[in-house]
Each structure stands twice: as structure tokens, then as C-alpha cells.
Amino acid sequence: MQPTQFTLPVTLPEDETLDSFYSSTPHPAVDYIRHYLAEPAGKAPLYLFGASGCGKSHLLYAACVQAQEMGLTSQLLALEHVQQLDARVLDDLEHLDLVCLDNIQAIAGDLSWQTAVFDLYNRMAEQGKCLIIVANEPPMQLGFRLADLVSRLQACTSFQLRLLSDSEKQRLLQLKAHVRGIELPSEVARYLLNRQQRDIRALVAILDQLDQASIVHQRKITIPFVKTVLADDD
């Protein structure tokens, strides 16, 4: 039986994989995802939480990419768009190998959605399928009215992700530039971080913009060149 198709289209970023997840030290969530997808039987669902910009969505997208590479079926739902969806979107998803729910805190005020997630959790567990849930807080701090769902979330294998320091963000931005074949000097990376005050995904979009501009104008990416390109967008 195929799942009912009510889902929003999600484009997975090509460079957001398990291998490209950046942390100053290896994060145990990465290995857990790999082992979980390979052998879900007997393993608890995964619950990731942390502040916005700490890499939760990266790991969620990466899990879907990993599932695709393994020939598994998957679905990612961003629950901050809950007002655009009916809770029936979760019907029959237990027939997929992996279901990812992003920003589950968005359903804090909706009991019908909390009930639907609770039911999905149970069905996925019964079928021995993979379920990964992302939130900004631990289960007890989500403000959910359905105590049974909170209990299920507390039973997950849980990992907290932390925000990167400014120096770590700089290294990550330069790493993403290197993967794209872009030479990004340290002073330019620092300038972007200080001027833009945006998350890494937004900064990567700027990187791609600068790369295209540097090709067109045959210029290296320097601070004066960055100022010129970004000034055109103001």
C-alpha cells in the first residue's frame, strides 16, 4: 500500500550529507544514523534537538540522502508548514523505510497533529521502520498537551546539537567553498560572517552567487569584490 501523497516537496541540498556534517569533534548522532538505517530493528527512534542553526536539518537531510544511496524509501516533512497540511499526511507512512519530521515544536498548539504523530510513532515501531524527529527543545519543554507523545519522544535515542563558534563557522564556510572549487581567503570568510549575520545555508547561497560573479568578471573573491557584488543586491 502506497502512502497518501499530501507532502510538501523537499529538495535535498546536494552537499548536506553525513560525511559533510561539520563538528569540532565527531558527533555520535552521525554514527547512530548510519547504524539505524542499516539495522533499525531493536533501535529506538532518533530525536535531535538544539537551537536554530546548529545543524539539525543538515542531519535530517543527510539521513534522507543516505537512505536514497542505500535504496531505501524516505519522506521528510517540515512541520513548520503544518497550517498548509492536514494531519492525514502521516497516514500510511509506516510503509516507508524512513520518515523524518522536522521542527516538531510547530505542532505544540495542535492536539490533532500531536495525536497523529503519536500514532505514526507507534506504527513505525511496530513495522520496525526508521523515524527521526527534530525539535528545538527536549520533549518535556515542547509544551505538548498529549502526555503519551511526550513519553514516546523521551524514549527516543536523543542527541543535543550545539551552535558552532564563530571560528568553527568560518572553517565550515571555507570547507564548503573548497568543495565547490572556490578559493575563499580567511579574511573574506570573516567579512561574510560579520557582515551578513546569517546561517550557513544562507551564506552558502551567497558563496554560489560570488562564484558565478567571479567567473563572469574574471575576478578573485576579495573583500572589495564581495562588497561590489553584494551592493548590487541591496
N, C-alpha and C positions, 0 to 999 in steps of 0.2 A: 504493500500500500504506500503510495507516494504522499508526502506531507502536503497539506494545503498551502497554496502559494499566496501568502499575504505579505511577504517580507519585503523590506526596502532593499534596493540594490546596494551592494557594498563593493567598492573597488579596493582590492588589497594592494597596499604600497609594495612595489617590487623589492625595495631594499630593506623591508622590515621583516627579517627572518630571525630564527633562533640564533643563528651564528652571528648575526649583526647586532644583537642586543648588547648595548654597552653598559658596563658596570665596572666600578673600580676594582672589584673582586668578583669572581664567578658567582652568579646568583643561583641559589638552589632551585628556583622556580623553573629555570631553563631545562635542567636535567629532569625535573619532575614531569614537565610537559612531554618530553621525548619518551620517557618510560610509560607514562599514562596512555599516550596514543598507541604505543606498541602493544601494551598489555593492560587494558583498562579493568579487567576482571579483578575484583577484590580491592581496587583502589578507590579512595574517596574522591568525589569531585573536587575541582580546584577553585579556590576563592582568592582572588588577588585584590588588594586594596592599597590606597595611598593617594596623595594629593595629585591634583591635575598636573600633568607634565612629567610624571615620574616614570613613564614607560609602560603603564598597564595596557593601553591599547596596542602598543607595539607587540607585546607578548601575545595578545589576543589575535591580532592579525597573523603573527608568526605561527601560531598554533594551526590556523586555517591553512596557511601555506604549507606547513609540514604535513598536514593531513592530505592535502592535494598531492604532494610528492609521494605519499605512501599509498595513493589510490583510494583514499577514504572519502566518504561524503561528509560535507560540513555545512553549517549555516551560522552566520554571525548576525546578531540583532543588536542594534544600538537603541537602548530603551529610553534615551532622552527624547526620542521621537515618538514616545508612547501615544501621544494625543493623535497621531496620524494613523494609528493601528488599532485593530481590535484584538482582544486577548486570544481570539481563535488562531492568531498567528502561530501560537505554540502547539496547536493540535497536530498530532502525528509526527512531531519532530523526533520522537524517540526512535524512529526508523532510520535516522541518520547516524553516522558514526560519531560525529562531534557537533555539539551545539555550544555556541559562545554567546553569552549575554553581557553586553557592555553597559556600564553606568546603571546598575540595578537600583541605585538610590532614587532614580527618577520615578519609580512606582510607589514611593513611600506613602502617597496620599490616595492610592487606588487599591482598595481591598480586592476587587475582582482580578486585577493583574497579579497581586500577591498570591491569590489562590491558584491562578493559572500557572505561575512559576513553581509553586509548591507541588502541584500535580505533575508538572513536567519533570521536576527533580525526581519524584518517585518513579515515574515511568522510565526515565533514563537509567535509574539504578536497577530497576527490575530487568531491563534489557541488557545491562552490562555495557552501556554506551558512555561516551565521554561528555562531561559537562564542565565548562569553565565559566566562572562568573566574576565580573569585575565591579568594584564599587570604590567609593572614596573614603569609606569608613569601615570599621569592623561591624559584624552583623548586629550587635547589640546597640550600636549607635546610629542605625539607619532610620529609626523611628517607624518601623513596620508595625502594623496592627495585628498581623497574623503571627501569633507566637510560634505556631508549628513551623512556619517558614524560617523564622529566626533560628529555631532549633536545628533545622536541616543545614542552614548555612554555617552554623557553628560546628557541625560535624564534618565540614569540608576540610581538606588539607589547605591551610591558609598561609599565604606569604604576604608580608608588607613590603612595598617598594618605596624607596626614599627618593627625594629630589636630588638631582645632580648638583654639585657645587659649580660655581662659575668656571673654574679651571677644567672640570670634567666636561661641562657643556662645550667649552672651546675645543677640547680634544675630540669630542664626538662630532662636532661640526666639521672639523678638519678631516676626520676619518671618512665622513660621508662625502666630503669634497673629493678626497683621494679615490674613493670607489668610483666616482663619476669622471675621474681623469682630470680634475680641476686642481690647480695649484693654488692653495689658499694660505697665504702667509699668516703667521700668528697675529700680527698687528691688525690685519683685516678681519680675522675671526673675532678678535676682541672688540673691534669697532662695531661689527654687526650685532654682537651680543649686547653691547652697551647702548647702541642707538635704537635698536628695534624692540628690545624687551618682549620678545615673542617666544613661543615654544619652538622646539627643534623642528617639528614638521613644517611650521611656517617659515623658519629660517632656511630649510632645505629648498622650499619653493623659491625663495629669493636667490639661493645658490644657482638653481637652474636658470633663473632669469639672467643672472650675471654671466653665467657661462655662455648663454646664447648671445648676449650683448658683446662679450669679449670676442666671440667668433666673427660677428658681423663687423665690428670696428677694428679687429686685429689688435686688441689691447690686452695687456696683462691685467689681472684683477688686483688693483691697488685701491687704497682709500680714496684718492681723488676720483678714480674711475667709478667706484661704488657710489660716491656722492652724486656724480653726474647721472648715473643710471637711475638711482632711486629718486632723485629730484624730478625726473621726468614723470614719475608716477604720482607725485604729490599734487 
